[in-house]
Amino acid sequence: MLGKLFSAGAGELIKNVGGVIDNLHTSKEEKLAAELKVKELVASYEAEMQKQVTERWKMDMQSDSW
């Protein structure tokens, strides 16, 4: 469920950033490079968020508190 939520938000973010990139006065290659970089940053952010969720779950599982 979280993956779908983040992926949906990331897709919309990439689409919006792509629109901004399209409005810049750059070559097609520069636009593609910029879009690729944005996608890499979003993927890295999502991976880090997933890692943090996993760590919280580990801590919860080790806790004696219900």
Secondary structure, 3 states (H helix, E strand, C coil): CHHHHHHHHHHHHHHHHHHHHHHCCCCHHHHHHHHHHHHHHHHHHHHHHHHHHHHHHHHHHHCCCC
